Amino acid sequence: MGVRGPIAKMTVAPDSPVRYALPVGAESLPINPRIGQTLRLHFEGEIRCIHCSRSIGKSFQQGYCHPCSRRLARCDFCIVKPERCHYLAGTCREPGWGEAHCLVPHSVYLANSSGLKVGITSGLNPITRWIDQGASEALVIRRTPDRLRAGEVEVAFKEFVGDRTNWRAMLKGPPEPVDLCARRDQLVALVRERNPRRALPGEAVAGAEPVAIRFPVLEYPQKIVSHDFGRKPLLEGTLLGAKGQYLIFDTAVINVRKYGGYCLSVG
């Protein structure tokens, strides 16, 4: 039996392998049992803002209507550039939201998805963030009291390591293993060497151990073909797996998060 409704980013449970579910309207469709079977996703031509639910012709920032993308703090530029958080300047779009999501402890981490990268996320256990990025292994390296200072730490490390995932490389298979503890120590030494008087905000995480993540993938694609619902409403094929926020078919791959609010029939 199929389900219909606007979709949202997949929910995950950090089992081995990761357990995925696709929210479709009021339903939650388990993904892992469907791997190896035919799955059909059909875009029915309607998009709804993932915040206010209004019907829209085009979504912005992975699921928002234009007014919400201009009004909500979660859509502001400082979300992708946390070192430019402007809450203390009194110009946060939603001070209450900022207090709940930005003025809380954050973790700085190294992750290996398509290669080594540095990143930040709120909370003390960022495994959901790592899963969403398709990381096969990751390590918390520092904790800060808020988002701004986590962003400042990230900027210091970005002089020596990237902060983005190459999604095409990530979907071609597991990356080469990295000694994350050794790389952490190397990067800390480089940051200190670059500016000996610069004190990194927050505190180092003593005794942290790398976390390994296994994704439910039967087979990785030899060629990455990205499906676009705007050009082709129907995606159908054998589901080969899920990694990050991507569903991997034998015919194409699709970034579920990109299509938040798209009304689909799934069966």
N, C-alpha and C positions, 0 to 999 in steps of 0.2 A: 504494500500500500504506500502511495506517495504522500508527501507533505508539501504544503505551500506556505509562502509568506516571505517577508524580508529576512535576509540572512545577516549574520554578524560574524565577527572573527571566531574561529574555532576555540572552544574551551579545551583545556588539556589537564591531564592528571599525570604526574611524574612517575609512572610505573616504568617497567622495562619489558617491552618497549613502551613509549609514551602512549597514553590512551587519549584519543581525540573524539570530540563530538561537534557536530555542526548545528548551531542554533538556526532554526527555520521557523519564523513566526513564534508561536508559543511552544513549539516542539524542539527537542534536542535529539538529533539523529546520530547515533553511535557510528563512528567511521571505521574503527578497526575490524568489526565483523564483515564489513562490505569489501575489504581489501581482497583482491582476487576475483571479484564479481563485477558485473556490468553495473555502472552507475550513470544516471541520466540527470543532468542539470539543465533546466530550461528557463531562460529569462523571459518573464511575461510582460515586459515593457514598462513596468512601473518601478520607480525608485522612491524610497521614503527616507527622510533624514533620520539618522540613528539617534538623534537627540530629541527633536520635537515631533517627529513622525509625519511632518507635512509631505505631501506628494510633490516631487521636484523633477525637473527635466534633466538635471545634471548635478552630480555630487561633488563636493570639495573636501579635500583632506581626508579621504577614505571614508566618506559616508555622511558628511554634513551638508545641509543646505547653505546657501551663501550667507544669509543673515546670521546663522549660528556660527559659521566659520569666522565671521567678523566679530562676534560678540563673546564667544566662550574663551576662557583662559586656556583650556586644553588645546585650542587651535592657534594660540599665539606663537610668535617666532621663537620665544624663549623655551618652548618645549623641545625644539630641535637644537637650540643653542642655550643650554642651561646656564652657562657662564654669564648670560645676559639677562638673567632673572631680574625683574624690576619691581618686585613686591615692595622692597624697602624704600623705593622711590615714590611709593603711593600711587602707582599707575597700573596695578594689576587689574585686569578686566573683571575678575571675580575674586575679591579678597578672601572670601570664605572658602572657595575652592582651592585657592593658593595655600591657605593655612592647612587644609586637610591633605593636600597632595605634594606640596613643595616644601613646606616648613616642617618636614618630618625626616627621620633618618634615611639616608641613601647609601647604597653600596656602589663602589667602583670595582670593576672586574675586568679580567682578561678572558676572552672566549675564543674558541677555535671553531669556526663554521666553514668559511672558505679560506681560512688562514687566520693568523692571529689578529685580534682587534681589541681595543679598549672600549668600555661602555659604562654607563651608569643606569641605575634604576632605583626606585623607592623601595624601602623595606630592607630587612636583613637577610632574606632568603630569596635571591633573584632567579630561582630555577625556572619559573614560568617565563620570565623574560628571555632566558637562554633558549628555552624550547622554541619560543616564537621566532627567534633569530636563526634557528636551525643549527645551533652549536652542538658539536659532538662532545666537547669537554670545555669546562670553564672553572674559574677560580676567583673568589672574592679577594681583593688585595687591599682595600681600604674602606673605611666607613666614615661618613660625615654626618653632621647634624641636620643638614638641609640640602636642597637641590643645587643652590647656587654654588656652595663650596664643593660639592661633587663635580659640578661642571668645571670648576677651576682646576681640580685634580686631573680631570680628563684632558683639559687643554695642555697641561704640562706633559702628560704622557703622549699626546698626539704629535708631539714633535718627533717621536721616534717610532710610533706604531699607528696604523690606521684605525679609524673608528667606524668603518662601514663593512657590510657583508656583500660580497659578490654573489648575488642570488643564483646566477647561472652556474657558477662553480659549485655552490652549495648543493644544488640539485643534481649534480653529476655523480655524487657519491661522498663518502666520508673523507675529510681532509687528512693529510699526513699528521700523525700525532706530534704534539709539541710538549716539551717539558715546561709546563706552565710555571712551576715554582722557580726554575732556573731563569726563565724569561722575566718573571716578576723582579727577581733580584737584579738582573742586568738592567732593566728599565729604571728601577729606582736609582741605581748607581749613575746611570746616564743623566737622569733629571738632576741629581745632586751635583754632578760634575758640571752641568751646564750653568747652574746658578747655585753655588754653595750657600748663599745667604737666604735662599728662598725656602721657607718652611711650608710644606704641603699641609693644607687644611685636613682636619679629621685625624684619624689614627689608623695605623697599620693593623691588619687582622692577624694576630699571632696564631700559629698552628693551623691555619686554613689548609684544607686538602682539596685537590681538584675533584670536580664532579663529572662523571661520565654519563652521557645521555645516549640512549639507543632509540632510534625512530622506527616505526612500523612500515618498512619499505621492502616489498618483494623484489623489485628490480628498479634500478635507476635508468633514466632515459639516456640513450646515446646522443640524441639531438634534442635541445631544449626548444620547444615550440610553445609560446605563451598564448593562451586562449583569451580572446577579447569579446565580452558579451555585447559590446556596442556594435561590433561588426558581424558577429555570428551568435544568435540567441541560444543555440543548442550546443551543449557539450555532452558527448556520450562516448563511453568506451569502458575498457576494463580498468578499474581502479588499482593502481600498483602500490600506492602508499601515501603517506602524509609526512611532511617534514617542514619545520618552521610553520608558516601559515599557508603553505602550499599543499594542494591536492595534486598527486601525480597520476595521470592517466597514461595509457599506452598511446593515446592520440595527441595529448598536450598536457601542459601544467597550468594551474590557475592559482593566483594569489587571492585567497578567500577574503583577506582583510581589505583588499582594494575595492571589493564589491559589497562592502557593508551597506545595508539598506536596499539592495537590489531584490526585487520580489521574484523568487524562483519557485518552480515546481521541481521537487527532487524525488526521484524514485528509481 
